[in-house]
C-alpha cells in the first residue's frame, strides 16, 4: 500500500480487503476506470467507501489530510460541485427540493444507514437526464467530475436505458460509481460496462468498533453487533428501533405516573423491560420526560428534548403545575434506578415504582425504601 494510508479513505473502507486493494492500486497507478460497480451485501459501507475513494482523489493534500480540507469537507457534506449523488427517493421527495435536501443531510450525517421511506423509492429518468447534463460540465477542481448512484438497481427501466447511453459515451474526465446490493437487477449491459468492486460482510469486532465510535457503550455495541449479520446498517437500524421503543415506554411511564388508572398501570408493567439495561434506559427516558415537563412549566420550552412529544408535554404542563412534586419524582426515579440490582422481580419492581411515584406526584411523603 502507498502513502495514502494517512487518508481517511482507508477508514471509510475498513474491513473490505478486496475493495481496498483494488481501489488503492487504481489510485497508485493513476489509472481509474470510468465506471465502477461497488457490489455486496446491504449496509457494509459501499456508499461510504465511494465517498472515501472520491475524497482520496479530490483531496487537496491526500498524504496528510484528516478530512478537514476544503474538498474533503464538501464531499462529506455531499455538497461538492464536482460530485453528483443520486439515490432512490419517493417521487414526492424528489419533486420537492427542501425534502431532498433534508434527506441528503440525513445521508451525510450517517452514510452507513439505510434509507427507508414509507412510499416506494426509485431513481427516475429525470434524475438521470439531469445527471448526464451535469457530467458534461468542466470540473471546478482537479480529479474530474464524479457521480455516485446509490442503490443503482432502483433505477426505473427508462432511467436505466438513459443511463446506459451515458455509460457508453462518458464525457472526458468523468467517473461514475454505482453501488448495489442487488446487482442482478441491473441491466447486463450496465454491469458489463462497469468494473466490479466486491464488498463483503463485516466482521463482528469491526461492527462493534464502529458502533463504539458512534457513542454506543461497549456492551450494547457487542449485543447489536452479534445480531447484525455483518451489516452496520442493520446494527444501526436495530439500535434505532430499540431507542424508539425505549422513548415510547418512557413516555408511557411518565403519563401513567400522573394518572389514577390502575388497569393502565398494570398493563404498562407487563410491557416494561425485564432486563437491567432496558429498565435503566426506560427510567432514564421517563426522567427526561419529567424534566421536559418541568422545563415547559418554567417557560423554557426551547430546551425540551423529547421534541416528538412536545404537544403532550405542553398539555401536561398546563394541567399539572406542582414543580416541587415533579422534582421529587425525578429524584425518586433516579434513586430507584440505582437500587435496581436488589429487585430481580421486575413486575413487582415496576408496580412499586409506579405506585410510589404517583404518591410523590400527589405530594405525599413516601416512607421506606
Ligand atoms: Zn482532504
Boltz pocket constraint, residues with backbone or C-beta under 6 A from the ligand:
constraints:
  - pocket:
      binder: B
      contacts: [[A, 55], [A, 59], [A, 60], [A, 61], [A, 62], [A, 65], [A, 66], [A, 67], [A, 68], [A, 69], [A, 70], [A, 71], [A, 72], [A, 73]]
      max_distance: 6.0
